Every structure is written in C-alpha cells, then in structure tokens.
C-alpha cells in the first residue's frame, strides 16, 4: 500500500457520502415579470405560485398553481447539482392559447431556497422560492 492510499480512501469516502440536492416537496415561488421592451420605471407584474416537485434522479415532475388555487399545471424539468430548470404551459387569460413559463435557477446549498430567471411569452424577470 502506498503512502497516498489513506488520503485517497478518505477523499473517495467524502465524495461518495455527498448526496445530491433533492428539491422534492412544496415550494412558494414569487416571480416578477416585465414585458419585453419595457423601459425603466415600467410596471412589473408579480406572480405568486405554489409548486410541488417530485425529483427522480435528475428529472423533475409535479405542478404549479396559484396559492389557494385549483389543481396546478403539470411541470417537467431537471435538477443537476445546484442547477434547476422547470417549465409548464399556461394561458395568460381565458381566451389566449397556452404558452410555456420557463424557470432557470440555482438551489441554495442547504436546499432551503432557490432563485433565478423566468421567461413567459415576451416577458422576462426573476424568481425566488422557499421550501414550505
């Protein structure tokens, strides 16, 4: 056995014991959107959602809904390390066609919160989320 074997064994044990972040559960998501081309000082739209995630390896499924709202829109996405992405289709009003709402962000290393960017139709903005 070489003199480096104990160091390598300790390193391997540390790497194998690190568990990937799992975002399974219910999250409160707050997003702010501004219309494309909106200038500084333009009105932004605030959106609040409750998203429920089920994580299987790197794959995400679940749903997002308004707080106290009806059944949520089905979502799909991925979670890889601290990076997370998900999307769902929703109509901006009763007469409009459904469009994808896309979220891309990072999860805090303790798994309690996330933040990132949102895209919906021509609007862009940011979001923050906390585990419920």
Secondary structure as GFF3:
##gff-version 3
##sequence-region A 1 132
A	DSSP	alpha_helix	5	17	.	.	.	ID=ss1
A	DSSP	beta_strand	25	34	.	.	.	ID=ss2
A	DSSP	beta_strand	45	56	.	.	.	ID=ss3
A	DSSP	beta_strand	59	65	.	.	.	ID=ss4
A	DSSP	beta_strand	73	80	.	.	.	ID=ss5
A	DSSP	beta_strand	83	90	.	.	.	ID=ss6
A	DSSP	beta_strand	99	107	.	.	.	ID=ss7
A	DSSP	beta_strand	113	120	.	.	.	ID=ss8
A	DSSP	beta_strand	123	131	.	.	.	ID=ss9
###
